[in-house]
Every structure is written in structure tokens, then in C-alpha cells.
Amino acid sequence: MTSRRSIGRLATATAAATVGLILGATQAFAGTAALSRSLYLTGSPTAGASASMSRSIYLAAGNYAWDISTSDAGNSYADSHGSRSIYLAAGTYDWNCTISSPANGYYKNTCSLDKGAGPAYMESGWFTLPRSGGYTMDSYLTQF
């Protein structure tokens, strides 16, 4: 005969195993962090114009792929991409990204990560946009 105590222990063990599986799956897929901003951008920017986004983020120690791009409705502009591989020590970082106009008619994406000992940088090439309208600036950190 099965006692209520045995059923309770079985239920507790089953719940703990389920939570363990869920947490394990979450951690396995938690290797990417994103920073994103929707913007209205003109097709003919004036030199000196800029817009930024930032966040504070805790990162585990490891190697990361770091990317930035500007896109609209699924169209990503090749020259707006910047990427690099970087090793980051564990800690809290200030993550800042800016889209700016280094010269009339052009944009450039720049990002920095700073843990207090001096920032690491990443940037795209100069690029143009085909029209004025809504765009999204995205940056990703993916641990590998």
C-alpha cells in the first residue's frame, strides 16, 4: 500500500526534476543578450546628428560574438554591420551603442562595453539609407 507520505515525496521529487530540466534548458539558451532601439532616420542625415541606446548588463566570463546593424522591415544594410569576437571577464558592463552621421548623407554605428577599466569598441563602416523612415538599430552579444 502506498502512503500519502510516499506520494508527497514522489510529487516533490518530480517537481524538483521538472524545475531542474526547465532551468537547464533556460541556461542553455541564455547565451545571447540584445540591445535594440527603433528610430526614425532621414535618408539624408546632416553631419553630427546622432542617437544612442544603452543598458547595464551582467555578463559571465567567456568569449562573445559582438554585432551591430541597422535594418528596416527585414532589410539589413551590409555596411551597417559591425562585428568582432571578444573575451569578457565576468562583471557588470555599461553597453552603449550610437548611430551617428560622420558626414552629410552617411551613417555609422558604434558600440562600447565598459566595466570600469576602459571601454572596448566595435563599429560598422559608413553607410547610406535608401529613404527616410522607421529603422531598428540592434546589437547582440552571443557567448560561444
Helices and strands as residue ranges (DSSP letters): H 4-28, E 32-41, E 50-59, E 62-72, E 75-76, G 78-80, E 82-88, E 91-100, E 108-114, E 120-123, E 133-143
